[in-house]
Amino acid sequence: EILEQAQLPDVVELRMQFADWLLRNGFSLSMAQDELSCAADMLLEFDVESEEDEEEEEEGLEEREDADLTSRGTAACSPTARSLRSLRASVASQKALGLTSGKGRPKNKQPAKDDAGPISAPLGACHYEALCRVFAAKGRLGSGEEMHLALQTAVHFAVQFFACTVDVVNGFVEAEAIANARRGKEQGAQGRKEGDTEQNGPQDAAGTKTLFGEKSDADVVDRFWPCFAMPTRLADWAFEESWPWWGKPAFAEMLARTEQADIFVGGLAASACHPKAFARPATTFHMLVRLEDDLEEHGYHLWALPILALHMQLASTFTGQKGLHAAITCFVHLRLARFASECQIRQAATSAMSKAVEELAKIPETFAEFEEELDSACKQRASQDEDHDWLVGFEGRVAAPWSCSVLNTYEVWAALAKECLRHGELWMACKVADAAAHHARKRGDRRTMRSVLLTKARLAWLEGKLQTLSSILREVTAAEPLQAAEVATLLADVYKQQQGAANQILQDVTSQLGKAAGFATNELASSCDYVLAECSLKWVQLQDHLARLSSVRLPAHEWTSLLDSAFRLYDEIGERLKHAGCHRRRIALCVGFAETVMEALEFKQTQLASTKEGEGHLTLDSLLWQSDRLLS
């Protein structure tokens, strides 16, 4: 009953929060997915109802346009050849301007009794933003084809976030052009009555003379349509100048006029360019970062470009906070440059990187602006302890909730430091990571602190500071599956350098991951995060096995047995990645495995060539058979 009486956006947010609570308290993964599906279905059913309510309105417009086409024969240029979505936007705009009323009737005609009642509104930008977050969360919880479909659907709704606003503005331009045309006709008719027609000639909608007489509505529409066009290809999203809503004075002017005319049903939140389009900006920022990481992991670099456009639009909502806005903009430009480079869109990559370099140089200058804010936050937390990693749940420890009602600048710095590391900007990554760690430690934000510590650990590894790396990782007392795998991999690298037992660390962490998945629910063991974490650890163990084959002289039977165990472990990892839908990671593993095994076979071939009779049953022919196994 509470959900039925609440507003639609509130219900959607509540279901998403409830899904998070179910996951943290060890409930079934399917229960959390059901809550997310219900939240998405509520919005999608709302959109379907609005389409059904407007079908008759659209049919009325199409009949009038088809009749006009029959006399003019210009079907290719008519609005009837355009998308249904754009036509709905035009209908809404014409209704707002008073051009139509009811089911395509003239404004002065009274509607029938059966036609009474409001018409449902289509979804706006705020709804599409919520749908994007819902399917991004479903993508993290799912695996296989379901996960890929959820990620693609999240990108689709990110595109719709902008498309709905562009369509409404285009519809407003069309409706305004038709209104001007009709006004011109009325003025022309009034002029003819007064005898002005013979002196001035017929006039068009703009009041200028024309040699072809009065223009029809379709003529005027064709002159203005389309005013603003969405990017037609995924690659076009890499160019900021292709975004009609970004830095275009003409679009900004028409959007302001559209908002003044109250065209957006549902208020300004339905406009993609209004800050109210993001109901929870802090949650949206972190969700977009994770969504971009997921798309990159699965090779959807082109699909991530619309998400980066949405991320950039989110940054514009913080224009009043210069430091936060600069950090988000720099972060997005760095990612845009890297993704565009991966997609071989060199011009866009160069443009984005040049902007990122200028913005990145100014980031350290903003650190001093937040010291006063940090002191105030420390005073408020004087009587409080650090955030807890765990809480006591129904059946033991559960993950503590993540409070992100407000987006703090140091949280953006943590993501920015990691992105700088990926670009090789090590000095700037150190500077930004130190600033983020300083704020996170004083505020008691352990979740952000974990992310910063892993970045600092990577930097220490690149600098060869093994003792510093070990001391940094000791501070990580809790971690997500992928973070735990990263910690174990770094520790294993340290132990290898110090001739320690690296395999024992990897086996212990793998065992703990299995226990964690079993404690929560067996369904979590098949989720993409758990599979990637588990396979990352097993891949490091596999590399250790293969390294022994090509570096140590072993007896023939032991060498063959070790190679067979390596193939079995490789098959196991490959099957796990295949069922989880991690095809890009599986391909990378296959290439790396084939390269390492070939090195081991060449090493053994060199040893066998020095002995004429071979080493027992291990001969050159058997090595050729082993190499054929790589092709199977």
ZIDAUR-V649788 format. One record per residue. N is the residue number from 1. PSI is psi in whole degrees, 0 to 359 (NA if undefined). OMEGA is omega in degrees with one decimal (none if undefined). Layout:
BEGIN
n=N psi=PSI omega=OMEGA
n=N psi=PSI omega=OMEGA
END
This chain:
BEGIN
n=1 psi=322 omega=179.8
n=2 psi=318 omega=-179.6
n=3 psi=324 omega=-178.8
n=4 psi=327 omega=-177.2
n=5 psi=344 omega=-177.0
n=6 psi=166 omega=176.7
n=7 psi=154 omega=-175.2
n=8 psi=310 omega=179.7
n=9 psi=324 omega=179.5
n=10 psi=321 omega=179.5
n=11 psi=317 omega=179.7
n=12 psi=313 omega=179.3
n=13 psi=321 omega=-179.5
n=14 psi=319 omega=178.8
n=15 psi=323 omega=177.9
n=16 psi=319 omega=177.5
n=17 psi=323 omega=178.6
n=18 psi=323 omega=176.1
n=19 psi=320 omega=176.9
n=20 psi=319 omega=179.3
n=21 psi=319 omega=178.0
n=22 psi=319 omega=-179.8
n=23 psi=315 omega=-176.4
n=24 psi=334 omega=-177.8
n=25 psi=15 omega=170.5
n=26 psi=18 omega=176.7
n=27 psi=174 omega=-177.0
n=28 psi=142 omega=177.8
n=29 psi=325 omega=-180.0
n=30 psi=330 omega=177.8
n=31 psi=317 omega=177.8
n=32 psi=319 omega=178.8
n=33 psi=324 omega=178.0
n=34 psi=320 omega=178.2
n=35 psi=319 omega=177.6
n=36 psi=321 omega=178.2
n=37 psi=321 omega=178.2
n=38 psi=319 omega=178.7
n=39 psi=318 omega=178.8
n=40 psi=320 omega=-178.4
n=41 psi=324 omega=179.7
n=42 psi=317 omega=180.0
n=43 psi=319 omega=-177.4
n=44 psi=322 omega=176.6
n=45 psi=324 omega=176.9
n=46 psi=321 omega=179.7
n=47 psi=322 omega=179.6
n=48 psi=319 omega=178.7
n=49 psi=320 omega=-179.7
n=50 psi=325 omega=178.2
n=51 psi=319 omega=179.6
n=52 psi=322 omega=-179.1
n=53 psi=334 omega=-175.4
n=54 psi=1 omega=-177.6
n=55 psi=314 omega=-178.2
n=56 psi=324 omega=177.6
n=57 psi=317 omega=-180.0
n=58 psi=320 omega=179.4
n=59 psi=321 omega=178.3
n=60 psi=319 omega=178.2
n=61 psi=319 omega=-178.7
n=62 psi=321 omega=178.8
n=63 psi=319 omega=179.6
n=64 psi=321 omega=179.5
n=65 psi=321 omega=178.9
n=66 psi=321 omega=177.5
n=67 psi=322 omega=178.5
n=68 psi=325 omega=179.3
n=69 psi=324 omega=-178.8
n=70 psi=324 omega=-179.7
n=71 psi=335 omega=-175.4
n=72 psi=334 omega=178.4
n=73 psi=38 omega=179.9
n=74 psi=59 omega=-176.0
n=75 psi=329 omega=-176.2
n=76 psi=332 omega=-175.9
n=77 psi=357 omega=-173.0
n=78 psi=154 omega=174.0
n=79 psi=340 omega=178.6
n=80 psi=340 omega=177.0
n=81 psi=358 omega=-178.7
n=82 psi=178 omega=-173.3
n=83 psi=155 omega=178.4
n=84 psi=328 omega=-179.7
n=85 psi=317 omega=179.0
n=86 psi=326 omega=179.2
n=87 psi=322 omega=177.2
n=88 psi=320 omega=177.6
n=89 psi=321 omega=178.5
n=90 psi=321 omega=178.6
n=91 psi=313 omega=-179.7
n=92 psi=319 omega=-179.2
n=93 psi=318 omega=-179.8
n=94 psi=323 omega=177.7
n=95 psi=320 omega=180.0
n=96 psi=327 omega=179.6
n=97 psi=358 omega=177.8
n=98 psi=18 omega=-178.7
n=99 psi=331 omega=178.9
n=100 psi=161 omega=176.8
n=101 psi=135 omega=-178.9
n=102 psi=223 omega=-173.6
n=103 psi=62 omega=175.7
n=104 psi=14 omega=-178.7
n=105 psi=160 omega=171.5
n=106 psi=157 omega=-173.4
n=107 psi=325 omega=-173.5
n=108 psi=346 omega=-177.6
n=109 psi=135 omega=-177.8
n=110 psi=137 omega=178.5
n=111 psi=158 omega=177.4
n=112 psi=166 omega=-178.9
n=113 psi=324 omega=-178.4
n=114 psi=344 omega=-176.5
n=115 psi=1 omega=-176.4
n=116 psi=155 omega=178.7
n=117 psi=150 omega=-178.8
n=118 psi=153 omega=176.3
n=119 psi=133 omega=-178.9
n=120 psi=146 omega=-176.5
n=121 psi=148 omega=174.9
n=122 psi=170 omega=-179.5
n=123 psi=148 omega=177.5
n=124 psi=186 omega=-176.5
n=125 psi=322 omega=-179.2
n=126 psi=325 omega=178.6
n=127 psi=319 omega=179.7
n=128 psi=326 omega=176.2
n=129 psi=319 omega=177.4
n=130 psi=320 omega=177.9
n=131 psi=322 omega=177.6
n=132 psi=317 omega=179.2
n=133 psi=322 omega=-180.0
n=134 psi=311 omega=-176.3
n=135 psi=335 omega=172.3
n=136 psi=320 omega=176.8
n=137 psi=320 omega=177.8
n=138 psi=326 omega=177.6
n=139 psi=326 omega=179.3
n=140 psi=332 omega=-178.3
n=141 psi=336 omega=-174.6
n=142 psi=185 omega=177.5
n=143 psi=163 omega=177.2
n=144 psi=214 omega=-177.1
n=145 psi=325 omega=179.6
n=146 psi=320 omega=179.4
n=147 psi=315 omega=-179.9
n=148 psi=319 omega=178.9
n=149 psi=321 omega=179.4
n=150 psi=319 omega=179.3
n=151 psi=317 omega=179.3
n=152 psi=323 omega=179.2
n=153 psi=323 omega=177.4
n=154 psi=319 omega=177.9
n=155 psi=320 omega=179.0
n=156 psi=315 omega=-178.6
n=157 psi=335 omega=172.6
n=158 psi=321 omega=176.2
n=159 psi=318 omega=179.3
n=160 psi=332 omega=177.4
n=161 psi=317 omega=179.0
n=162 psi=323 omega=-174.7
n=163 psi=322 omega=-178.0
n=164 psi=322 omega=179.5
n=165 psi=317 omega=178.9
n=166 psi=320 omega=179.9
n=167 psi=321 omega=179.0
n=168 psi=319 omega=178.9
n=169 psi=316 omega=176.7
n=170 psi=321 omega=176.9
n=171 psi=323 omega=177.5
n=172 psi=319 omega=177.7
n=173 psi=316 omega=179.3
n=174 psi=313 omega=-178.8
n=175 psi=322 omega=178.8
n=176 psi=323 omega=177.8
n=177 psi=319 omega=178.4
n=178 psi=320 omega=178.8
n=179 psi=319 omega=178.1
n=180 psi=322 omega=179.6
n=181 psi=316 omega=179.9
n=182 psi=325 omega=177.6
n=183 psi=323 omega=177.4
n=184 psi=321 omega=177.3
n=185 psi=317 omega=-179.8
n=186 psi=320 omega=178.5
n=187 psi=322 omega=177.8
n=188 psi=318 omega=177.9
n=189 psi=320 omega=178.8
n=190 psi=323 omega=179.2
n=191 psi=323 omega=179.1
n=192 psi=325 omega=178.2
n=193 psi=327 omega=-177.8
n=194 psi=0 omega=177.6
n=195 psi=15 omega=-178.1
n=196 psi=347 omega=-174.4
n=197 psi=319 omega=-177.8
n=198 psi=331 omega=-177.2
n=199 psi=319 omega=-173.9
n=200 psi=339 omega=-176.4
n=201 psi=168 omega=179.7
n=202 psi=150 omega=-178.2
n=203 psi=152 omega=178.4
n=204 psi=192 omega=-174.9
n=205 psi=331 omega=-178.6
n=206 psi=357 omega=179.2
n=207 psi=16 omega=-179.9
n=208 psi=159 omega=-178.7
n=209 psi=150 omega=177.8
n=210 psi=151 omega=-179.2
n=211 psi=352 omega=-172.2
n=212 psi=15 omega=178.0
n=213 psi=197 omega=-177.7
n=214 psi=142 omega=-178.7
n=215 psi=147 omega=177.7
n=216 psi=173 omega=178.6
n=217 psi=320 omega=-178.0
n=218 psi=325 omega=177.2
n=219 psi=314 omega=-177.5
n=220 psi=319 omega=179.8
n=221 psi=317 omega=-178.6
n=222 psi=332 omega=178.2
n=223 psi=328 omega=-174.5
n=224 psi=343 omega=-169.2
n=225 psi=138 omega=-15.7
n=226 psi=139 omega=178.3
n=227 psi=318 omega=-176.5
n=228 psi=130 omega=-175.5
n=229 psi=140 omega=175.0
n=230 psi=157 omega=173.2
n=231 psi=132 omega=-174.6
n=232 psi=338 omega=179.4
n=233 psi=157 omega=177.9
n=234 psi=323 omega=-179.6
n=235 psi=333 omega=-179.9
n=236 psi=338 omega=-179.8
n=237 psi=346 omega=178.3
n=238 psi=344 omega=-178.4
n=239 psi=117 omega=-178.8
n=240 psi=331 omega=180.0
n=241 psi=347 omega=177.5
n=242 psi=354 omega=177.3
n=243 psi=112 omega=-175.4
n=244 psi=336 omega=-177.2
n=245 psi=355 omega=-171.5
n=246 psi=107 omega=175.5
n=247 psi=24 omega=179.0
n=248 psi=108 omega=-179.1
n=249 psi=323 omega=-178.9
n=250 psi=317 omega=179.4
n=251 psi=319 omega=179.7
n=252 psi=321 omega=179.2
n=253 psi=313 omega=-179.9
n=254 psi=325 omega=178.1
n=255 psi=319 omega=178.1
n=256 psi=319 omega=178.5
n=257 psi=325 omega=177.9
n=258 psi=319 omega=178.8
n=259 psi=322 omega=178.0
n=260 psi=326 omega=178.4
n=261 psi=358 omega=178.0
n=262 psi=45 omega=179.7
n=263 psi=323 omega=-175.5
n=264 psi=114 omega=178.6
n=265 psi=128 omega=-177.5
n=266 psi=4 omega=177.0
n=267 psi=188 omega=-176.2
n=268 psi=342 omega=178.3
n=269 psi=342 omega=178.4
n=270 psi=351 omega=179.0
n=271 psi=131 omega=-178.3
n=272 psi=337 omega=-176.2
n=273 psi=8 omega=179.7
n=274 psi=140 omega=-178.7
n=275 psi=333 omega=-179.3
n=276 psi=351 omega=177.1
n=277 psi=338 omega=178.6
n=278 psi=103 omega=-176.6
n=279 psi=322 omega=-179.8
n=280 psi=84 omega=-174.6
n=281 psi=321 omega=-179.0
n=282 psi=314 omega=178.1
n=283 psi=320 omega=-179.9
n=284 psi=319 omega=-179.8
n=285 psi=308 omega=-177.4
n=286 psi=324 omega=179.4
n=287 psi=322 omega=179.1
n=288 psi=322 omega=176.9
n=289 psi=315 omega=179.3
n=290 psi=322 omega=179.2
n=291 psi=318 omega=177.5
n=292 psi=321 omega=177.0
n=293 psi=319 omega=179.5
n=294 psi=317 omega=179.1
n=295 psi=321 omega=177.0
n=296 psi=319 omega=-179.4
n=297 psi=323 omega=-175.8
n=298 psi=12 omega=173.5
n=299 psi=14 omega=-179.8
n=300 psi=56 omega=-177.6
n=301 psi=319 omega=178.0
n=302 psi=323 omega=-179.6
n=303 psi=337 omega=-179.4
n=304 psi=345 omega=-177.7
n=305 psi=317 omega=174.5
n=306 psi=329 omega=177.7
n=307 psi=323 omega=176.7
n=308 psi=325 omega=174.9
n=309 psi=319 omega=176.0
n=310 psi=322 omega=177.8
n=311 psi=319 omega=178.1
n=312 psi=322 omega=177.6
n=313 psi=325 omega=176.3
n=314 psi=322 omega=179.1
n=315 psi=327 omega=-178.5
n=316 psi=342 omega=178.1
n=317 psi=348 omega=-179.6
n=318 psi=28 omega=-178.6
n=319 psi=335 omega=177.6
n=320 psi=341 omega=178.2
n=321 psi=94 omega=-169.5
n=322 psi=317 omega=-178.7
n=323 psi=317 omega=179.6
n=324 psi=317 omega=179.5
n=325 psi=318 omega=-179.9
n=326 psi=321 omega=-179.4
n=327 psi=316 omega=-179.5
n=328 psi=317 omega=-179.9
n=329 psi=317 omega=178.4
n=330 psi=318 omega=178.9
n=331 psi=315 omega=-179.0
n=332 psi=320 omega=179.6
n=333 psi=323 omega=177.2
n=334 psi=317 omega=178.8
n=335 psi=320 omega=179.5
n=336 psi=320 omega=178.2
n=337 psi=319 omega=-178.1
n=338 psi=316 omega=-179.6
n=339 psi=319 omega=178.3
n=340 psi=323 omega=177.0
n=341 psi=320 omega=177.6
n=342 psi=328 omega=-179.9
n=343 psi=7 omega=179.3
n=344 psi=30 omega=174.3
n=345 psi=79 omega=-167.3
n=346 psi=321 omega=-178.2
n=347 psi=315 omega=179.0
n=348 psi=322 omega=179.5
n=349 psi=318 omega=179.6
n=350 psi=318 omega=180.0
n=351 psi=314 omega=-179.3
n=352 psi=321 omega=-178.6
n=353 psi=323 omega=178.1
n=354 psi=321 omega=176.8
n=355 psi=320 omega=-178.6
n=356 psi=322 omega=180.0
n=357 psi=317 omega=178.3
n=358 psi=317 omega=-179.0
n=359 psi=323 omega=-177.7
n=360 psi=325 omega=179.7
n=361 psi=337 omega=-178.1
n=362 psi=349 omega=-176.6
n=363 psi=313 omega=179.3
n=364 psi=334 omega=179.6
n=365 psi=340 omega=-178.4
n=366 psi=354 omega=-176.6
n=367 psi=319 omega=-175.8
n=368 psi=338 omega=-177.6
n=369 psi=339 omega=-173.2
n=370 psi=5 omega=179.1
n=371 psi=317 omega=178.5
n=372 psi=319 omega=176.8
n=373 psi=323 omega=179.3
n=374 psi=318 omega=178.0
n=375 psi=319 omega=178.2
n=376 psi=319 omega=179.0
n=377 psi=323 omega=179.1
n=378 psi=322 omega=178.3
n=379 psi=322 omega=179.1
n=380 psi=331 omega=-179.2
n=381 psi=13 omega=-174.9
n=382 psi=323 omega=-177.8
n=383 psi=10 omega=-177.5
n=384 psi=154 omega=176.3
n=385 psi=179 omega=175.5
n=386 psi=159 omega=174.3
n=387 psi=140 omega=-178.3
n=388 psi=145 omega=174.5
n=389 psi=329 omega=-174.5
n=390 psi=153 omega=171.9
n=391 psi=162 omega=178.7
n=392 psi=119 omega=-178.7
n=393 psi=201 omega=-177.7
n=394 psi=323 omega=-175.4
n=395 psi=31 omega=-179.0
n=396 psi=208 omega=-177.7
n=397 psi=142 omega=174.9
n=398 psi=160 omega=-179.8
n=399 psi=138 omega=178.3
n=400 psi=146 omega=179.3
n=401 psi=152 omega=-179.1
n=402 psi=109 omega=179.8
n=403 psi=109 omega=-178.8
n=404 psi=47 omega=178.1
n=405 psi=335 omega=179.2
n=406 psi=136 omega=178.2
n=407 psi=113 omega=178.2
n=408 psi=150 omega=-176.3
n=409 psi=324 omega=-178.4
n=410 psi=335 omega=175.4
n=411 psi=323 omega=175.5
n=412 psi=323 omega=177.4
n=413 psi=322 omega=179.3
n=414 psi=315 omega=177.1
n=415 psi=324 omega=-179.9
n=416 psi=320 omega=178.5
n=417 psi=319 omega=178.5
n=418 psi=322 omega=178.9
n=419 psi=323 omega=175.4
n=420 psi=322 omega=178.1
n=421 psi=320 omega=179.0
n=422 psi=332 omega=178.5
n=423 psi=354 omega=-177.5
n=424 psi=11 omega=176.5
n=425 psi=74 omega=-169.9
n=426 psi=318 omega=-178.9
n=427 psi=315 omega=179.5
n=428 psi=325 omega=176.7
n=429 psi=320 omega=177.3
n=430 psi=315 omega=-179.0
n=431 psi=312 omega=-177.0
n=432 psi=321 omega=179.0
n=433 psi=320 omega=177.8
n=434 psi=318 omega=179.0
n=435 psi=318 omega=178.8
n=436 psi=319 omega=179.1
n=437 psi=321 omega=178.9
n=438 psi=314 omega=-179.4
n=439 psi=315 omega=-177.3
n=440 psi=323 omega=-179.5
n=441 psi=318 omega=-179.2
n=442 psi=330 omega=179.4
n=443 psi=352 omega=-179.3
n=444 psi=25 omega=-178.7
n=445 psi=93 omega=-175.1
n=446 psi=332 omega=-179.2
n=447 psi=312 omega=176.7
n=448 psi=325 omega=-179.8
n=449 psi=323 omega=178.3
n=450 psi=316 omega=179.8
n=451 psi=318 omega=-179.8
n=452 psi=321 omega=-180.0
n=453 psi=320 omega=178.6
n=454 psi=322 omega=176.4
n=455 psi=316 omega=179.1
n=456 psi=327 omega=177.5
n=457 psi=319 omega=176.5
n=458 psi=319 omega=178.6
n=459 psi=319 omega=178.5
n=460 psi=323 omega=178.3
n=461 psi=318 omega=179.0
n=462 psi=330 omega=178.9
n=463 psi=356 omega=179.8
n=464 psi=18 omega=-179.8
n=465 psi=84 omega=-174.2
n=466 psi=321 omega=179.3
n=467 psi=318 omega=177.4
n=468 psi=320 omega=179.0
n=469 psi=315 omega=-179.6
n=470 psi=317 omega=-179.6
n=471 psi=326 omega=178.2
n=472 psi=316 omega=-176.6
n=473 psi=339 omega=177.1
n=474 psi=337 omega=179.6
n=475 psi=345 omega=-179.3
n=476 psi=101 omega=-177.2
n=477 psi=347 omega=177.8
n=478 psi=152 omega=-176.7
n=479 psi=158 omega=170.9
n=480 psi=167 omega=-176.7
n=481 psi=311 omega=-178.8
n=482 psi=326 omega=176.7
n=483 psi=320 omega=177.8
n=484 psi=320 omega=177.7
n=485 psi=322 omega=179.0
n=486 psi=319 omega=177.5
n=487 psi=314 omega=-179.2
n=488 psi=321 omega=179.7
n=489 psi=317 omega=178.7
n=490 psi=318 omega=178.3
n=491 psi=322 omega=178.0
n=492 psi=322 omega=177.4
n=493 psi=321 omega=178.0
n=494 psi=316 omega=-178.4
n=495 psi=328 omega=177.0
n=496 psi=319 omega=179.2
n=497 psi=330 omega=-178.7
n=498 psi=15 omega=178.6
n=499 psi=41 omega=180.0
n=500 psi=181 omega=-178.0
n=501 psi=84 omega=-177.8
n=502 psi=325 omega=-177.4
n=503 psi=326 omega=-178.8
n=504 psi=321 omega=177.8
n=505 psi=315 omega=-178.2
n=506 psi=319 omega=179.9
n=507 psi=320 omega=179.8
n=508 psi=316 omega=-179.1
n=509 psi=321 omega=177.1
n=510 psi=319 omega=178.4
n=511 psi=318 omega=179.6
n=512 psi=323 omega=176.8
n=513 psi=317 omega=178.0
n=514 psi=320 omega=178.3
n=515 psi=320 omega=179.6
n=516 psi=318 omega=178.9
n=517 psi=322 omega=179.4
n=518 psi=327 omega=178.8
n=519 psi=316 omega=-177.2
n=520 psi=292 omega=178.0
n=521 psi=147 omega=-179.2
n=522 psi=338 omega=179.8
n=523 psi=329 omega=-179.2
n=524 psi=334 omega=179.8
n=525 psi=341 omega=178.8
n=526 psi=359 omega=178.7
n=527 psi=159 omega=-173.2
n=528 psi=319 omega=-178.0
n=529 psi=314 omega=-179.3
n=530 psi=319 omega=-179.5
n=531 psi=316 omega=179.3
n=532 psi=318 omega=179.1
n=533 psi=314 omega=-179.2
n=534 psi=316 omega=-178.1
n=535 psi=331 omega=176.1
n=536 psi=318 omega=178.9
n=537 psi=318 omega=179.6
n=538 psi=328 omega=178.2
n=539 psi=322 omega=176.5
n=540 psi=319 omega=175.8
n=541 psi=321 omega=179.0
n=542 psi=320 omega=177.8
n=543 psi=324 omega=176.9
n=544 psi=319 omega=176.7
n=545 psi=314 omega=-177.0
n=546 psi=329 omega=178.2
n=547 psi=324 omega=178.2
n=548 psi=327 omega=-178.1
n=549 psi=330 omega=-175.0
n=550 psi=5 omega=-177.8
n=551 psi=342 omega=-176.3
n=552 psi=137 omega=177.6
n=553 psi=110 omega=-176.4
n=554 psi=156 omega=172.9
n=555 psi=156 omega=-174.1
n=556 psi=314 omega=-176.4
n=557 psi=323 omega=179.4
n=558 psi=321 omega=179.3
n=559 psi=316 omega=179.3
n=560 psi=319 omega=179.7
n=561 psi=319 omega=179.4
n=562 psi=324 omega=177.9
n=563 psi=320 omega=177.9
n=564 psi=318 omega=178.4
n=565 psi=326 omega=177.0
n=566 psi=320 omega=178.1
n=567 psi=321 omega=179.7
n=568 psi=317 omega=178.3
n=569 psi=322 omega=177.2
n=570 psi=316 omega=178.3
n=571 psi=321 omega=179.9
n=572 psi=315 omega=179.2
n=573 psi=317 omega=-179.4
n=574 psi=318 omega=179.6
n=575 psi=319 omega=178.6
n=576 psi=316 omega=179.6
n=577 psi=325 omega=-180.0
n=578 psi=313 omega=-178.4
n=579 psi=331 omega=179.2
n=580 psi=350 omega=179.9
n=581 psi=15 omega=180.0
n=582 psi=68 omega=-172.5
n=583 psi=323 omega=-179.6
n=584 psi=316 omega=178.1
n=585 psi=324 omega=179.5
n=586 psi=320 omega=178.6
n=587 psi=317 omega=178.7
n=588 psi=320 omega=177.7
n=589 psi=319 omega=-179.0
n=590 psi=316 omega=179.8
n=591 psi=315 omega=179.5
n=592 psi=320 omega=179.4
n=593 psi=315 omega=-179.8
n=594 psi=319 omega=-179.9
n=595 psi=318 omega=-178.0
n=596 psi=320 omega=179.3
n=597 psi=322 omega=178.0
n=598 psi=323 omega=175.9
n=599 psi=319 omega=179.0
n=600 psi=319 omega=179.5
n=601 psi=320 omega=177.6
n=602 psi=322 omega=176.8
n=603 psi=315 omega=-179.9
n=604 psi=328 omega=178.0
n=605 psi=322 omega=178.0
n=606 psi=322 omega=178.1
n=607 psi=319 omega=-178.9
n=608 psi=329 omega=179.5
n=609 psi=335 omega=179.6
n=610 psi=345 omega=177.6
n=611 psi=128 omega=-174.9
n=612 psi=322 omega=-175.3
n=613 psi=354 omega=-179.7
n=614 psi=187 omega=-179.9
n=615 psi=85 omega=-179.5
n=616 psi=235 omega=-179.3
n=617 psi=355 omega=-179.2
n=618 psi=111 omega=-179.3
n=619 psi=179 omega=178.0
n=620 psi=325 omega=178.3
n=621 psi=322 omega=178.7
n=622 psi=328 omega=175.7
n=623 psi=322 omega=176.2
n=624 psi=323 omega=177.4
n=625 psi=322 omega=178.1
n=626 psi=322 omega=178.8
n=627 psi=329 omega=177.2
n=628 psi=334 omega=179.1
n=629 psi=333 omega=178.5
n=630 psi=333 omega=-178.0
n=631 psi=349 omega=-176.8
n=632 psi=NA omega=none
END
